[in-house]
Amino acid sequence: MAGLKNFADCKPEQPAQAACASVASANRLAYVRFSGVEKPPKASLQKRSQPAHIPVARVATAPGKVLNSPDPFMAWLFENAGLNAAAYSPVFLQRRLSACLRALRADSTQAAMQALTGSPDLVQKAVDAVLIGVSGFFRDQSVFDVLRTSVLTKLLEGKRGLRVCSIGCSEGQELYSIAMLLEELHALQHSQLLGVDCRPEALARAREGSFDPAELINVPAEFQSRYFSARGSGRQIAPQLRARAQWRQGNCLGWDYSDGAWDLFLFRNVAIYLNRQEMDTLWPLVARGLKPGGVLVTGKAEQPAKSLPLKKLSRCIYMWAPSETTL
């Protein structure tokens, strides 16, 4: 990174107001990234100790205060990373500010700015601390139970395989979970699985397919023996699953959803971190990426726009049914 922009010259951008189907709007937001929920530290990973003499900043919002714009430091940081902080919920960014300061070992935003100005290469580290993602095998078990017992078999009627895309895939656990279910249905060999995330390190781990044993806690015992093998102190995903999964760096708002191309979208715990205006733009783009009868899977705290022709099949599971409703 050549150099940081002056703080005084960096102003938060205003949220997009363009029509949801506008290609220009999507292009304008091409550098917005997304993240998942804050990931708890793995038991097997060594925690980085913080120097005792550096206090950790505590960031709080006054009771009753409503945040309508990004924190100035966050806006400055994202601007220098080529991102748009205004696309995110200000509350989310405020909540992640402390994690960002800890990553820089700074006790204030002023100290963080000084550290970043002196070492611009730390910008990505600071942004990653804000946009840290999380996933898990068979996350939200009841949702995967419905996918396994009814949704996938229905989608496979008259087909040899499925096209599945996971947006905000993190380290690939949920996409690999779908891969296991498709293999059980003898459909994996003819399926295409794509995981998309903005963080190169997460995608590298997804490609490697090596996980800690503790991460397999929600994987059925028979699947653990069938689709994982020992690799040092970890567990390696089966070769046939790795061979079918592809991984690509990208962001949710700038991604080409390829109208009518996908049988199944995993779009989980992405919307909760973006502001309402951006999601009003994004939901239709995601939905139109599905084939008629295709399925969208969301996080449990997320709900697509009610104006869209999406038929709710179960909790967090929606079918794209444009013939039943018009936009």
Protein Blocks (a to p, Z undefined) as FASTA:
>chain_A
ZZacdfklpccddddfbdfklmklmmmmmmbccddddddddfkbccddddfklccddddd
dehiacfbdcfklmmmmmmnopafklpcfklmmmmmmmmmmmnopabfklmmmmmmmmmm
lmmmmmmmmmpccddehihjllmmmmmmmmmmmmmgopabdcdddehklnommmmmmmmm
mmmnopmmmpccddddfbfklmmmmmnopacfklmmmgcfklmmmmgccehjbccddfkl
mmmpccddddfklpcehghkafbdcdehklmmpcfklmmmmmmmmmmmpcehiacdddfk
bccdfkbccdcfbghiacddfklpcZZ
